Amino acid sequence: MTTHTEERYRVRPRVWIGLVIYFAYVAVVFSVQKLSGIPYTDLDESGGNLFLGAGLSLIIAAILLALTTTLLGWWRPALFDRHRAAHKWPIIAPAIMVVALILNLASTDWGAYDGAFFAASIVLLLVGFTEELTTRGLLLVGLRSRLPEVWVWFLTSALFGVMHLINAISGQAIGATLQQVMLAFGGGTIFYILRRVTGSLIWAMVLHGFWDFSTFALGRGTPGPLFAAGGFLEIVAIIVALIGVAFVIRGADERIPSVAVATP
């Protein structure tokens, strides 16, 4: 198996590169959504609103991120860890989140969906690819070139939460946005644990995409009686993750050393 030491990147990983990619992603998504003229609170009114106000920005961001990752030569370290975490039990947190996701889908008022809205909703699955590749992918690679793993976890999770502040600028109430930021920090910790335990970011991308799809689906129509149970399990998953994250960080050897840049 090729290790980070043996790899040769087109561009050597640096903290500032990861941060530039993060802020560029936020800027692109915010700009495209702002140009649509559709407030965040109106996304669930129609399939057109959802696609233009959210889906289009994700499509553009996904293309730009794929190009950026290819040009940097960072696909392997962005998607895969060198070693899986020694402690596997923290996978309980993502498992609880999966149960909450199923409850969310079971509580969704599917009768309130039409074909156009459902099609636009499917595009939202891209958020798992874009936000994970940005934070726990490329940003993580940049941070690992310099910082201990505890800071890699904290900063990728914190900046993932801060990313959601743009929803307040797009029309969401500040109180609801701050709550979303805190939940996103917890969710980011769950996705980080999933990466460390499985050794791959791909599972976090999948869970993230379907989680956002399920939570947004609840806002369409009238949610069923299991709605509260899903929200309760989300909090339980976050608490378990905040306890378990120390165990997946312990003994982690994921620092990306300085290596020669690949020649064309």
Summary of the structure (lengths in Angstrom):
residues: 264
radius of gyration: 18.4
end to end distance: 23.0
largest distance: 58.9
contacts: 881
relative contact order: 0.20
helix: 73%
strand: 1%
